Amino acid sequence: MSADTPEQTVQEQTPGASAAPGEGSPPEEQAPTAVVGDGDVAGDGDAAEIEGDLDVRNFLGISDGARPGFTEIRAKACVKAPGTSEQKLKELCTYVQDTSPVKDALANPVPVTTTLEVIG
């Protein structure tokens, strides 16, 4: 990577459940069900895509001025929920964003404490 092109995009894809509950898949791979308003939303084959922009010059020792963290993180939820309206899915998406501890920690300053324990 050259110093002229410091911005990198990092992508992570998380495939979701492909089997219905009770079809032999472990619980962590089964489709989740969430209650939104007065109805249930059952996901079938959901996936999440996370990508972000990261300038790695500081991390690699190329530049002291670059911020070592992500400058932007983008999340995309891909859902297949037969029989569920787009409005219900938007409500679920909003609810998850409003109650997500991870999104909250990324969007708001959180104190970080690091300790070093030297062994031996």
N, C-alpha and C positions, 0 to 999 in steps of 0.2 A: 504494500500500500504506500502511495506517495503522500507527501504532506499537502499536495495540491488537491487531493480527493479524500478528505478526512471523514466525511459523513458516511456511515455504514448503516444498512438496514438489517436488523436482526429479526428473524421470523421464527415463530414456534407454532406448530399445529398440534392440537390435541384432539384425536378422534374420539367420538363419543360412543355411546352404546349402540351395538348392532343387533343385539338379541333382546327379546322381551324378558321381563322378569320370569324366572322359573324355567328358562330354556337352557340351563346349564352354564350360563356365564356367571363369573363372580359378581357379588353385589356391587362392587365399585364400577363394573362395566355395564350394569343394567340401567335402562332408561329411567331418569328421575321423573317424579311427578311433583308438581308444585301447585299450590292452591292460590289462585289470583281472583280476588273478588268473590263471586259466588260460584265459580266453576273450576274444574281441574284442567290442567294442561299436562298432557303426557307426551314427553319427547320420544322420538323414534329415529335413532341414527343422528343424534346431535353432534356438532363439532364446534371447536373454538379456534380462532386464528388470532394470534397475538404478534404484533410487529412493532418495532420501535427504531428510532434514529439514535445512533450512538457514535460519538466522536472518540476514537480510541487513541488519539495522539498522546494524551496525558498518560494513560495506562501503559503505553509502550515506551514512554520516555522520550518521545519525539518533540513534544511541546509542553511547557508548564502552564500555558494559558487556557488550554481547552478544559471545559468542564468534564469530569470523569464519568458522569452519569448520562442517562438517556435524556435527550432534549424533547422527545415526544414518544408516547406509547399509544398504539391504536389496538383496540380489541374488536373482533367481529364474531358474533354468534351466528352459527348456521343451524337452523332448526327445521325439523320435519315433524309437524304435529297435525296429522289429519283430523279434521273436524274441529280445529281450534281457529278462531278468527284471528286475523292479523292484529286487530285491536287488542285482544287478550294477550297475544304474544308481546306486543309493545308494552302493555301494562306490566307483564312479568319482567321484561328487560329493564324497565324503569325501577321496579321494586328491587331487583337484584343489584343494580347500580347504587341505589340509595342505601342499601343495607350491607354492602360488601366491605368487610374489614380490610381486604387487600386494596381495593380502590381508594378507600379512605386514607390508608397509610401512604399510598403513592401520591394522592392529591394534596395532602396536608403534611406540614413538617412534623416529623416524629423524632424525638430524641433517640439517638443510637449510642449505646454503651458497648465498648469493646474492652475485653480483658485478655491478658496474656498469661497463660500458666506455663512456665518452663518446667519440663519434666526431665529428671535425670541429671 
